[in-house]
Amino acid sequence: MAHTIKFISMVILLLVGIVVGMQTAEQGMKKIDGSEEQKSQTFAVTKVNQNQVDIAVMGKQIRTEPKKMVTYVSQTGESIGLWVKKNTEAAIQWLSGFF
C-alpha cells in the first residue's frame, strides 16, 4: 500500500510538473513573440459573471458554475482513483502469478 501511494504521488507530481513546464514555456514564447494579450492555451480560468466561470485546459473550453466545477473535478478525481486502483490490483495479481 505504501508503494502504491508513493507511485501515485510521483505520477501526480510528474503531471503537475509537465503542466507547469508547458505554462512556463508558453509564457516565454509569448514574451519572445511580443503577443502578451492572448489567453493562455495551457490552463486559464476567466470569470464571466458572478455565476459563470470559463475554464480552458489544453485548448478545451468549459463554461460552468463554480459549484458544478468542484463536482466535476471531484467526479473526475474519483474515477481516476478507481481506475488506478483497479489497474494496480490487476498488475499485482499478474505479478504474483510469477511467484
KAMOMO-V834834 format. One record per residue. N is the residue number from 1. RES is the residue in three letters. PSI is psi in degrees with one decimal (NA if undefined). NEAR is the number of other ideal C-beta (glycine too) atoms within 12 Angstrom. Layout:
BEGIN
n=[N:N]
res=[RES:RES]
psi=[PSI:PSI]
near=[NEAR:NEAR]
END
This chain:
BEGIN
n=[1:2:3:4:5:6:7:8:9:10:11:12:13:14:15:16:17:18:19:20:21:22:23:24:25:26:27:28:29:30:31:32:33:34:35:36:37:38:39:40:41:42:43:44:45:46:47:48:49:50:51:52:53:54:55:56:57:58:59:60:61:62:63:64:65:66:67:68:69:70:71:72:73:74:75:76:77:78:79:80:81:82:83:84:85:86:87:88:89:90:91:92:93:94:95:96:97:98:99]
res=[MET:ALA:HIS:THR:ILE:LYS:PHE:ILE:SER:MET:VAL:ILE:LEU:LEU:LEU:VAL:GLY:ILE:VAL:VAL:GLY:MET:GLN:THR:ALA:GLU:GLN:GLY:MET:LYS:LYS:ILE:ASP:GLY:SER:GLU:GLU:GLN:LYS:SER:GLN:THR:PHE:ALA:VAL:THR:LYS:VAL:ASN:GLN:ASN:GLN:VAL:ASP:ILE:ALA:VAL:MET:GLY:LYS:GLN:ILE:ARG:THR:GLU:PRO:LYS:LYS:MET:VAL:THR:TYR:VAL:SER:GLN:THR:GLY:GLU:SER:ILE:GLY:LEU:TRP:VAL:LYS:LYS:ASN:THR:GLU:ALA:ALA:ILE:GLN:TRP:LEU:SER:GLY:PHE:PHE]
psi=[-39.9:-37.4:-35.6:-43.8:-42.0:-43.8:-46.7:-41.4:-36.3:-38.7:-43.4:-42.8:-41.2:-46.1:-39.8:-41.2:-38.9:-45.8:-42.5:-40.6:-41.2:-40.2:-44.7:-42.7:-40.0:-41.4:-39.5:-40.7:-35.9:-38.9:-43.7:-41.1:-29.5:18.1:72.4:-15.5:-8.5:153.1:153.4:138.7:-16.8:-55.7:121.9:137.4:125.2:129.9:119.5:-53.6:-165.0:-28.4:-4.8:140.5:132.8:127.7:128.0:119.2:115.3:39.8:-10.2:122.5:135.9:126.1:123.5:173.2:148.9:-41.0:-37.1:-32.8:-38.5:-41.2:-42.7:-46.1:-40.6:-45.6:-39.7:-44.7:-39.0:-41.8:-37.3:-41.7:-43.1:-39.8:-44.9:-43.2:-45.6:-46.0:-34.0:-43.5:-41.0:-40.4:-39.7:-41.6:-41.2:-44.5:-34.7:-19.0:-21.5:-18.4:NA]
near=[11:8:13:18:15:12:19:22:15:14:19:18:14:14:15:15:14:17:20:16:16:21:22:17:17:25:21:13:18:19:13:11:12:9:14:14:8:16:19:26:21:24:26:22:20:17:16:16:11:8:13:18:23:22:27:21:22:17:15:13:18:24:20:22:19:21:13:17:22:15:14:20:18:14:14:16:16:14:14:18:19:14:15:21:19:14:18:21:16:14:17:18:13:12:12:10:9:8:7]
END
